[in-house]
Each structure stands twice: as structure tokens, then as C-alpha cells.
Amino acid sequence: MGNLKRKLELYEKIFQAFGPGVSRCQVSQLATLLHVSERHVQTLLKAMTAQGWIEWQASSGRNKKAQLTCLIEPMEACYQYAQSQADSGNIEQVFSTLSFNGRNAGAALQAFLNSASQPAQSVAYIPFHRELEALHPQRVLRRTERFLVMQVCQRLTSIQQGNLSGDLAYHWQPNENATVWHFQVRNGVQFHSGQTLETQDIVRCLSSLSKSKLWHRCYQHIVEVSAVTGDVIKVTLSEPDWHLPRLLARTEASIYEHTSDNKLIGSGAFALEIFSSKMLRLNRNNAYSHSTPILNRVELWVYPEWSQTKACAQNQVCVKMPEKTVKVNGASNSDLQNCRSIFFKIQNPKLSQTTREFTVEDTSECQALFEQLSVSGDQKTSVEYGYYTATKDITLCSIIDENDTFSSWFNFFTRFPFGDLSLPVEMLATIEQALTSIQCEPDFEQAAKMLLKLKCWLYKTEVVVELKKEAFNLEVSEKIHGARVNGFGWCDLDKLWVSHI
């Protein structure tokens, strides 16, 4: 319909003057009202009739009044078009249309989502404050993107409330020194595209991960991944690792279908239908290999103005926006009850320069910490969250548990380039030896104690200085049930259901 936003603006003027229902008017009246020519009025009337907004019955004779019937409220017409554009993934067009006649796009978006939410459809909405990065499992580092990948993709294993369980694999076994692992995987699992997930897909993803520049330090001990049979994967390591199954439960170890357009296709509880910088839609995967979600759909909508009233650690899952919400706690008897981000500085404690160079993550919290800690002459280099390739004298960064405190801290200490801090050789050796000893420890509880000992030593020597803990704040609609805060500060979407009573 051409410039529909402009036509909506003109239709609203017509509706305000003649609607709703049946009225009588002349073309000349409409031309004066809309400040356009009579010829253009005829064009508009034809377009609005074709769109189903009006009925127009002309009368013969000069100065005769025609019959005009306004069939639909302007906002309803706007919502119908916005919904069709949202379903097509044209999100920029949605925002443009909703702001017709000078409306506030953020408020209009909330009203639109409320109008579109039908309880019987079991749809949940997530308001978000920043644009999302592309959802590639091996490239995302920010916690919301990593959480979303976890909803779309599966991994060989899974960790729930700190406990290791199977996902694509239902059995695994190491050799006597944990340098070779065999994983027995499910048959008949399907990607969201309908293609069968084959063992070669697992081989491809894990082989790529071991060569990833971003994750190489954590997975460099993977020498080869191969398919032994149609349902057995063999992972050969260059050194013992008794905790490889926990490592393979992480986001970056997700199994996904390779596509030319880089659209993320997994086999998880939800399929990614629409992804843009302003909106994401997840649809229930009815062929999911575990319990099928109850929710039909989850939509995440981005509007930057929400950042003015929403803290980064505060997340919401709603049925309507805005609405009354309740705060959600972590699972009982779990270390996730106090889910949080931990912020710290990493440094050479013997640093003596008068002018210090800081590497600061681009989160608002780390930027604020720099303002608090820096003095005149200090220099700052901002880096993307989770990137440590440009470390200087002092790094301000953070960590979250991601459902498994052990793997998160072990990977963090493995990835961070302590060697760039000009630490004494003996201190670097202590860190490396501790990480190797942890991998070589078969008893998980003992390995966890060893990791805690390393962490305490780094704190004691002030190589790592904890600055701040920030609890996650998850709020959900009173109608949403089954929510438990996870290690990403969100909740597992496949566990949610909406009360219609």
C-alpha cells in the first residue's frame, strides 16, 4: 500500500472527523481536511477501500455527498499491519508504523504487544534494552545471547542446578586416564529444519570449537573428534581431562546446523523463527527430544528507551507489558539461589607505573568501576564483554556462573592471558600447574576444592581482586509459572506455563 504510515496518519484524520460508522461527505471536504488535491483523495479512497479500512459509495451529481463508512479503528488497522510485518520479520517497519502521527514508539510497542497477546496461545514476551548480537554458538559471549543459544540448541550433555546429565548423549565413558572419551548419542533427533541430526554434525561442531580462536585455550587439548559408529562419538585428547563432559555442556559446545545465511538452526526446545536487531521470535519445537515446552511462542522485543528504567541485571518475562510482576528466586537447595555477576580487577600486584593502562569491559558496571578506581593519568581501552586479547596493566571484567560454577571459573582462568600481566615466572607456573592438576583429578568434589584453592590464592596474592557482586533480578508475570532463576539470570523457557484461570 505504498507509504502505509502516511496513509494511516491520513486515515486517522478521516476517522476523527467522520468515523466510526456511516457518514456523508464530499471529496472536496476530504481534500481540505487532508491538505491534498481532490485527485489524490480519490487515490487514497481506493487504497483505503482495498485495505478494508473504509467503504465509499459515491453519489452522482455535482456537490452531492457520498457515503463514507469507517470500518476499523486506526490503531486496529495499524496493529493488523504491524502484526503482518512482524510475522514477516520486517521489524523496522513495525517500529515505523507504530509511531505514526507522532506516537512514542516505546509506548506504542507495549500497547501493540498487549493487543497481540492472546492467553490461549500461551505466548510470553521479553522486553529488552539493547540490540542482540548474532546468535552463533561459538562467537557469543554476552549472557543473554548465550542463554538464547541454550534455548535453541542442544549439547552432548547438560548441567541443571550443578548436576551433570545427558542431552544429545545418554551415556559416556572415558578410558583409564581420561584421554579418550566415548559418547553414545540419541538416534532420530531432528534439527528445526527437519533434517536429521547426524553424528557428523557433532563432529563438525566440536572439531570447529577446538580450532576456534576465541575458545582455543579451553579446547586445545581436543586432538580429534570422530564418529565411531552411527551413534557413538569418540573424542581424543592430548592430555587427561576427567571433566570433559561438563565442558561440553557449555553454550559454545552447542550442536547446530550449518547454513549459508548464518541463521541459527538447532534441535533445542525452541526454534528460532525471526531474528533481527529489534525482535526475536522463538517457536515451540514439537519434535524436541525431551519434554516439549508448554509455551507456544516467546518473543523478545528491543527498545533502547527501556534501558532508562531497566538495570542490566534486571530481566523480565511477561504476558503483557507493562503488568504486575513477581520476583523469582533460584531453585531450592542450589547454589543458584544467589545467582549473580561478580566484578573484579585482574592485575600484577607489584605494578609500579605511575600511569596505568586499564582494559575495561564495555558493560555499564565495569565502566562505572573504572571511574571509581582510576586516577589522573590512567588510560582506558574498552573491549567487548568477554574479550581479553587486549589486556593491559589492569583488566576490569566480570563472570557469571552459567548454571555451573566449576566450568565457568575453570574456563575463565584458562582463557584469561595471565602471561600478559608480566607476572613472575613462578606465579604463572602455579596457575598452569593448578589448572592441569584440576583436569587430572577424577573426583569432581576434590577437583572443585582444588579450583577453589586456586581462586583463593589468586585473591590472596591480589592478582584477582573482587570489587562487586550484583544479584540477578528476574521478574515474571503473576500468570507465569515454573520460573526459576538460572545461572544466566534468566529462566529455562521450556519450563514455563501461563495460567489462563
C-alpha positions as CSV (number, residue, x, y, z in Angstrom):
1,M,0.0,0.0,0.0
2,G,2.9,2.3,-0.5
3,N,3.8,4.5,2.4
4,L,1.3,2.9,4.8
5,K,2.5,5.0,7.8
6,R,1.5,8.2,5.9
7,K,-1.9,6.6,4.9
8,L,-2.6,5.7,8.5
9,E,-1.9,9.2,9.5
10,L,-4.4,10.5,6.9
11,Y,-7.0,7.8,7.8
12,E,-6.8,8.8,11.5
13,K,-7.7,12.3,10.5
14,I,-10.7,11.0,8.4
15,F,-11.7,8.7,11.3
16,Q,-11.6,11.6,13.8
17,A,-13.7,13.8,11.6
18,F,-16.2,11.2,10.2
19,G,-15.9,7.9,12.0
20,P,-16.8,5.5,13.3
21,G,-19.7,4.2,11.3
22,V,-21.5,5.8,8.4
23,S,-21.1,9.5,7.4
24,R,-21.8,11.6,4.4
25,C,-19.1,13.9,2.9
26,Q,-17.7,15.3,-0.3
27,V,-14.3,14.7,-1.9
28,S,-13.6,18.4,-1.6
29,Q,-14.2,18.2,2.2
30,L,-11.6,15.4,2.5
31,A,-9.2,17.3,0.3
32,T,-9.4,20.3,2.6
33,L,-9.2,18.1,5.7
34,L,-6.1,16.2,4.5
35,H,-4.4,19.2,2.7
36,V,-4.2,17.2,-0.6
37,S,-5.7,17.5,-4.0
38,E,-9.0,16.0,-4.9
39,R,-7.3,13.7,-7.3
40,H,-5.1,12.4,-4.6
41,V,-8.2,11.9,-2.4
42,Q,-9.6,9.5,-5.0
43,T,-6.3,7.5,-4.9
44,L,-6.4,7.4,-1.1
45,L,-10.0,6.3,-1.0
46,K,-9.3,3.4,-3.4
47,A,-6.3,2.3,-1.4
48,M,-8.1,2.5,2.0
49,T,-11.1,0.6,0.5
50,A,-8.7,-2.2,-0.8
51,Q,-7.1,-2.3,2.7
52,G,-10.5,-2.9,4.3
53,W,-10.5,0.3,6.3
54,I,-13.4,2.1,4.7
55,E,-16.4,1.7,2.3
56,W,-17.0,4.6,-0.1
57,Q,-20.2,4.9,-2.1
58,A,-20.1,7.9,-4.4
59,S,-23.3,9.8,-5.4
60,S,-23.9,11.2,-8.9
61,G,-24.4,14.9,-9.4
62,R,-22.4,18.0,-8.6
63,N,-22.0,18.8,-4.9
64,K,-23.7,15.5,-3.9
65,K,-22.4,13.9,-0.8
66,A,-21.0,10.4,-0.9
67,Q,-21.5,7.8,1.9
68,L,-18.3,7.1,3.9
69,T,-18.2,4.2,6.3
70,C,-15.1,3.8,8.6
71,L,-14.9,0.1,9.3
72,I,-11.9,-0.1,11.6
73,E,-10.2,1.9,14.4
74,P,-7.0,3.5,13.1
75,M,-4.9,1.7,15.8
76,E,-6.5,-1.6,15.0
77,A,-5.6,-1.0,11.4
78,C,-2.1,-0.2,12.5
79,Y,-1.8,-3.3,14.6
80,Q,-3.0,-5.6,11.8
81,Y,-0.3,-4.3,9.5
82,A,2.3,-4.3,12.3
83,Q,1.5,-7.9,13.0
84,S,1.8,-8.9,9.4
85,Q,5.2,-7.2,9.2
86,A,6.3,-8.8,12.5
87,D,5.4,-12.2,11.1
88,S,7.5,-11.4,8.1
89,G,10.4,-10.3,10.1
90,N,10.2,-6.7,8.9
91,I,10.8,-5.3,12.4
92,E,12.0,-1.8,11.3
93,Q,8.7,-1.4,9.5
94,V,6.8,-2.4,12.7
95,F,8.5,0.4,14.7
96,S,8.0,2.9,11.9
97,T,4.3,2.1,11.6
98,L,3.6,2.1,15.4
99,S,5.0,5.7,15.7
100,F,2.5,7.2,13.2
101,N,1.2,10.6,13.9
102,G,4.0,11.3,16.4
103,R,3.3,8.5,18.8
104,N,6.0,7.4,21.2
105,A,7.3,4.2,19.6
106,G,8.2,2.6,23.0
107,A,4.7,3.1,24.5
108,A,3.1,2.1,21.2
109,L,5.1,-1.1,21.1
110,Q,3.9,-2.1,24.6
111,A,0.3,-1.4,23.6
112,F,0.8,-3.4,20.4
113,L,2.2,-6.4,22.2
114,N,-0.7,-6.3,24.7
115,S,-3.2,-6.2,21.8
116,A,-1.4,-9.1,20.2
117,S,-1.2,-11.3,23.3
118,Q,-3.9,-13.9,23.4
119,P,-3.7,-16.0,26.6
120,A,-5.0,-19.1,24.8
121,Q,-1.9,-19.1,22.6
122,S,0.5,-19.2,25.6
123,V,2.8,-16.5,24.4
124,A,5.4,-14.8,26.6
125,Y,7.1,-11.5,25.9
126,I,10.6,-10.3,27.0
127,P,11.3,-6.6,27.0
128,F,14.9,-5.9,26.4
129,H,17.1,-2.8,26.4
130,R,19.8,-3.3,23.7
131,E,20.2,-4.8,20.3
132,L,21.1,-8.5,20.2
133,E,24.3,-9.9,18.7
134,A,24.1,-12.6,16.1
135,L,23.4,-16.0,17.7
136,H,26.4,-18.0,16.7
137,P,27.2,-20.6,19.5
138,Q,30.9,-20.2,19.2
139,R,31.0,-16.5,18.9
140,V,28.6,-15.2,21.5
141,L,29.9,-14.1,24.9
142,R,27.2,-11.9,26.4
143,R,25.0,-13.7,28.8
144,T,21.6,-13.1,27.2
145,E,22.8,-14.2,23.7
146,R,24.4,-17.3,25.3
147,F,21.1,-18.0,27.2
148,L,19.1,-17.8,23.9
149,V,21.5,-20.2,22.2
150,M,20.9,-22.6,25.0
151,Q,17.2,-22.5,24.3
152,V,17.6,-23.1,20.5
153,C,20.4,-25.7,20.5
154,Q,21.3,-28.9,22.3
155,R,24.7,-30.2,23.5
156,L,26.1,-33.6,24.3
157,T,25.5,-33.0,28.0
158,S,23.5,-30.7,30.2
159,I,24.0,-29.2,33.7
160,Q,21.0,-28.4,35.8
161,Q,21.4,-27.0,39.3
162,G,25.1,-28.0,39.1
163,N,24.3,-31.6,38.3
164,L,25.6,-33.3,35.1
165,S,23.1,-35.2,32.9
166,G,22.7,-36.2,29.3
167,D,21.3,-34.2,26.5
168,L,22.1,-35.5,23.0
169,A,24.3,-38.1,24.7
170,Y,22.7,-40.5,27.1
171,H,25.9,-42.4,28.1
172,W,29.6,-41.5,28.1
173,Q,32.8,-43.3,29.3
174,P,36.5,-42.4,29.5
175,N,39.5,-44.7,29.1
176,E,41.7,-45.4,32.1
177,N,43.4,-42.0,32.1
178,A,40.6,-39.8,30.6
179,T,42.5,-39.1,27.3
180,V,39.8,-40.8,25.2
181,W,36.1,-40.4,25.7
182,H,33.2,-42.2,24.0
183,F,29.7,-40.6,23.9
184,Q,26.6,-42.6,22.9
185,V,24.1,-40.3,21.3
186,R,20.3,-40.4,20.6
187,N,19.0,-41.6,17.3
188,G,16.3,-39.7,15.4
189,V,16.9,-36.2,16.8
190,Q,15.9,-33.6,14.2
191,F,17.1,-30.1,13.6
192,H,14.4,-27.4,13.4
193,S,14.8,-27.5,9.6
194,G,13.5,-31.1,9.6
195,Q,17.0,-32.6,8.8
196,T,18.2,-35.4,11.0
197,L,20.9,-34.6,13.4
198,E,23.8,-36.9,12.5
199,T,26.9,-37.8,14.4
200,Q,28.9,-36.0,11.7
201,D,27.1,-32.8,12.8
202,I,28.5,-33.3,16.3
203,V,32.0,-34.0,14.8
204,R,31.8,-30.8,12.7
205,C,30.8,-28.5,15.6
206,L,33.2,-29.9,18.2
207,S,36.1,-30.0,15.7
208,S,35.4,-26.4,14.8
209,L,35.3,-25.5,18.5
210,S,38.8,-26.9,19.2
211,K,40.2,-24.7,16.4
212,S,38.3,-21.5,17.5
213,K,40.5,-18.5,18.2
214,L,38.1,-17.4,20.9
215,W,37.9,-20.8,22.7
216,H,41.2,-22.4,21.7
217,R,42.7,-22.2,25.1
218,C,39.8,-24.2,26.7
219,Y,39.5,-26.8,24.0
220,Q,43.0,-27.0,22.5
221,H,43.5,-30.4,24.2
222,I,41.0,-31.9,21.8
223,V,43.1,-33.7,19.2
224,E,40.3,-35.4,17.2
225,V,36.6,-35.8,17.2
226,S,35.3,-38.8,15.2
227,A,32.2,-40.9,14.6
228,V,33.0,-44.5,15.6
229,T,29.5,-45.8,14.6
230,G,26.2,-44.2,13.8
231,D,25.5,-43.4,17.4
232,V,29.0,-43.2,19.1
233,I,31.3,-40.2,19.1
234,K,34.9,-40.5,20.1
235,V,36.9,-37.6,21.5
236,T,40.7,-38.0,21.7
237,L,42.6,-35.6,23.9
238,S,46.3,-34.7,24.2
239,E,46.1,-34.7,28.0
240,P,43.8,-36.1,30.6
241,D,40.6,-34.3,31.3
242,W,38.2,-36.0,33.7
243,H,35.7,-33.1,33.4
244,L,35.3,-33.0,29.7
245,P,31.5,-33.9,29.9
246,R,31.0,-30.7,32.0
247,L,32.9,-28.7,29.5
248,L,30.8,-29.9,26.6
249,A,27.6,-28.7,28.4
250,R,28.6,-25.1,27.8
251,T,27.0,-22.8,25.3
252,E,29.9,-22.8,22.9
253,A,29.7,-26.6,22.6
254,S,26.2,-26.4,21.1
255,I,25.4,-28.5,18.1
256,Y,23.9,-26.5,15.2
257,E,23.1,-27.0,11.5
258,H,25.5,-25.2,9.2
259,T,23.6,-22.8,6.9
260,S,24.8,-20.4,4.2
261,D,22.8,-17.4,5.6
262,N,24.1,-17.9,9.2
263,K,20.7,-18.4,10.6
264,L,20.9,-20.4,13.8
265,I,19.2,-23.8,13.4
266,G,19.4,-26.2,16.4
267,S,17.4,-29.0,17.8
268,G,16.5,-27.5,21.2
269,A,13.2,-26.8,22.9
270,F,12.6,-23.7,20.8
271,A,13.2,-22.9,17.1
272,L,14.4,-19.5,16.0
273,E,11.8,-18.2,13.6
274,I,12.6,-14.5,13.4
275,F,15.9,-12.7,14.4
276,S,16.6,-9.0,13.8
277,S,18.3,-6.3,15.8
278,K,14.9,-5.3,17.2
279,M,13.0,-8.5,17.7
280,L,13.4,-12.3,18.2
281,R,10.8,-14.9,18.0
282,L,11.1,-18.5,19.3
283,N,8.5,-21.1,18.4
284,R,8.0,-24.3,20.3
285,N,9.8,-27.4,18.9
286,N,7.1,-30.1,18.9
287,A,9.8,-32.6,17.9
288,Y,12.1,-31.9,20.8
289,S,13.8,-35.0,22.1
290,H,13.0,-34.1,25.8
291,S,9.8,-32.7,27.3
292,T,8.0,-30.5,24.8
293,P,7.6,-26.9,26.1
294,I,4.1,-25.7,27.1
295,L,4.6,-22.2,25.7
296,N,3.8,-21.9,22.0
297,R,6.0,-18.8,21.5
298,V,8.4,-16.4,23.1
299,E,9.1,-13.0,21.7
300,L,11.9,-10.7,22.7
301,W,11.4,-7.1,21.7
302,V,14.2,-4.5,21.9
303,Y,13.6,-0.8,22.6
304,P,16.5,1.3,23.7
305,E,14.4,3.7,25.8
306,W,13.7,0.8,28.2
307,S,17.4,1.0,29.3
308,Q,16.5,4.2,31.2
309,T,14.3,2.3,33.6
310,K,15.8,-1.2,33.4
311,A,19.0,-2.3,35.1
312,C,21.3,-4.7,33.1
313,A,20.9,-7.3,35.9
314,Q,17.1,-7.0,35.8
315,N,15.2,-9.2,33.4
316,Q,11.5,-9.7,32.8
317,V,9.2,-12.3,31.2
318,C,5.7,-11.0,30.7
319,V,2.3,-11.9,29.3
320,K,1.6,-8.2,28.8
321,M,3.7,-5.1,29.1
322,P,3.6,-3.4,31.5
323,E,1.9,-5.6,34.1
324,K,2.3,-6.6,37.7
325,T,5.2,-9.0,38.1
326,V,6.7,-11.0,40.9
327,K,10.4,-11.6,41.7
328,V,11.7,-15.1,41.0
329,N,14.3,-16.9,43.1
330,G,16.7,-19.7,42.1
331,A,16.0,-23.4,42.6
332,S,15.8,-24.6,46.2
333,N,18.9,-26.3,47.7
334,S,21.0,-24.9,44.9
335,D,24.0,-22.6,44.7
336,L,21.9,-20.8,42.1
337,Q,19.7,-19.3,44.8
338,N,22.1,-16.4,44.8
339,C,22.7,-16.0,41.1
340,R,24.9,-13.0,40.4
341,S,27.6,-11.3,38.4
342,I,30.9,-10.9,40.1
343,F,33.1,-8.0,39.0
344,F,36.8,-7.8,39.7
345,K,40.1,-6.4,38.6
346,I,43.0,-8.6,37.4
347,Q,46.5,-7.1,37.7
348,N,50.1,-7.6,38.5
349,P,50.0,-6.7,42.3
350,K,53.6,-5.4,42.0
351,L,52.7,-2.9,39.3
352,S,54.7,0.3,40.0
353,Q,53.9,2.5,37.0
354,T,52.5,5.9,37.8
355,T,50.5,5.8,34.6
356,R,48.4,2.7,34.3
357,E,46.6,1.3,31.3
358,F,43.2,-0.3,32.0
359,T,41.4,-2.8,29.8
360,V,37.7,-2.4,30.6
361,E,34.7,-4.5,29.5
362,D,32.0,-2.4,27.8
363,T,29.3,-3.1,30.4
364,S,28.0,-0.2,32.3
365,E,29.1,-1.7,35.6
366,C,32.7,-2.1,34.5
367,Q,32.8,1.4,33.0
368,A,31.5,2.8,36.3
369,L,34.1,0.8,38.2
370,F,36.8,2.4,36.1
371,E,35.5,5.9,37.0
372,Q,35.7,4.9,40.7
373,L,39.2,3.3,40.6
374,S,41.1,5.5,38.1
375,V,43.2,8.5,39.0
376,S,44.6,11.3,36.8
377,G,46.8,10.0,34.1
378,D,45.2,6.5,33.9
379,Q,44.3,5.4,30.4
380,K,41.4,3.2,29.3
381,T,40.8,0.8,26.5
382,S,37.2,-0.5,26.2
383,V,36.8,-4.0,24.9
384,E,33.7,-6.1,24.2
385,Y,32.4,-8.2,27.0
386,G,34.4,-11.4,27.5
387,Y,37.3,-10.4,25.1
388,Y,40.7,-10.5,26.8
389,T,43.0,-10.2,23.8
390,A,43.9,-6.6,24.5
391,T,44.8,-6.9,28.2
392,K,47.0,-4.0,29.6
393,D,48.2,-3.4,33.2
394,I,44.8,-3.8,34.8
395,T,41.7,-5.5,33.5
396,L,38.2,-4.8,34.8
397,C,35.9,-7.7,33.9
398,S,33.2,-10.0,35.2
399,I,31.9,-13.5,35.4
400,I,28.6,-15.3,35.8
401,D,28.0,-19.0,36.7
402,E,26.1,-20.1,33.6
403,N,24.5,-23.0,35.6
404,D,27.9,-24.5,36.5
405,T,30.2,-22.6,38.8
406,F,33.0,-25.1,38.3
407,S,33.1,-24.9,34.5
408,S,32.6,-21.2,34.4
409,W,35.5,-20.4,36.7
410,F,37.8,-23.0,35.3
411,N,37.2,-21.7,31.7
412,F,37.7,-18.2,32.9
413,F,41.1,-18.9,34.4
414,T,42.1,-21.0,31.4
415,R,41.1,-18.3,28.9
416,F,42.5,-15.2,30.7
417,P,46.0,-14.4,29.4
418,F,47.8,-14.1,32.8
419,G,51.0,-14.1,30.9
420,D,50.3,-10.6,29.6
421,L,50.5,-9.2,33.1
422,S,54.3,-9.6,33.4
423,L,53.7,-11.8,36.5
424,P,56.8,-13.6,38.0
425,V,57.5,-16.9,36.3
426,E,56.8,-18.8,39.4
427,M,53.3,-17.3,39.7
428,L,52.4,-18.2,36.1
429,A,53.7,-21.7,36.8
430,T,51.5,-22.0,39.9
431,I,48.4,-21.1,37.8
432,E,49.2,-23.5,35.0
433,Q,50.1,-26.4,37.3
434,A,46.9,-25.9,39.3
435,L,44.7,-25.9,36.1
436,T,46.4,-29.1,34.9
437,S,46.0,-30.8,38.3
438,I,42.3,-30.0,38.3
439,Q,41.8,-31.6,34.9
440,C,43.7,-34.7,36.1
441,E,41.7,-35.1,39.2
442,P,39.0,-37.9,38.7
443,D,37.0,-37.0,41.8
444,F,34.8,-34.0,41.0
445,E,34.4,-32.8,44.6
446,Q,38.1,-32.9,45.1
447,A,38.6,-31.0,41.8
448,A,36.1,-28.4,42.9
449,K,38.1,-27.9,46.1
450,M,41.3,-27.5,44.1
451,L,39.7,-24.9,41.9
452,L,38.5,-23.0,45.0
453,K,42.0,-23.2,46.4
454,L,43.4,-21.6,43.2
455,K,40.8,-18.9,43.3
456,C,41.6,-18.1,46.9
457,W,45.3,-18.0,46.1
458,L,44.7,-15.5,43.3
459,Y,42.6,-13.4,45.7
460,K,45.2,-13.6,48.4
461,T,48.1,-12.6,46.1
462,E,45.8,-9.8,44.8
463,V,46.3,-10.9,41.2
464,V,42.4,-11.1,41.2
465,V,40.6,-8.5,43.4
466,E,36.9,-8.9,43.8
467,L,35.2,-5.5,43.5
468,K,31.4,-6.1,43.4
469,K,28.7,-8.7,43.4
470,E,25.4,-8.0,41.7
471,A,22.5,-10.3,42.2
472,F,20.3,-11.1,39.2
473,N,16.8,-9.8,39.4
474,L,14.3,-11.8,37.4
475,E,10.6,-10.7,37.4
476,V,7.8,-12.6,35.7
477,S,4.1,-12.0,35.2
478,E,1.9,-13.3,38.0
479,K,0.3,-15.5,35.4
480,I,3.6,-17.2,34.5
481,H,4.5,-20.3,36.5
482,G,7.5,-22.7,36.5
483,A,10.1,-19.9,36.5
484,R,13.4,-20.4,38.4
485,V,16.4,-18.1,38.0
486,N,19.2,-19.9,36.2
487,G,22.9,-19.1,36.0
488,F,22.3,-16.7,33.1
489,G,19.9,-14.5,35.2
490,W,17.0,-15.8,33.1
491,C,14.8,-18.9,33.4
492,D,14.5,-22.0,31.3
493,L,11.7,-21.1,28.8
494,D,10.7,-24.8,28.3
495,K,9.7,-25.0,31.9
496,L,7.2,-22.0,31.8
497,W,3.5,-22.1,31.5
498,V,0.8,-19.4,31.6
499,S,-2.3,-19.7,33.9
500,H,-5.5,-19.0,32.0
501,I,-7.6,-19.4,35.1
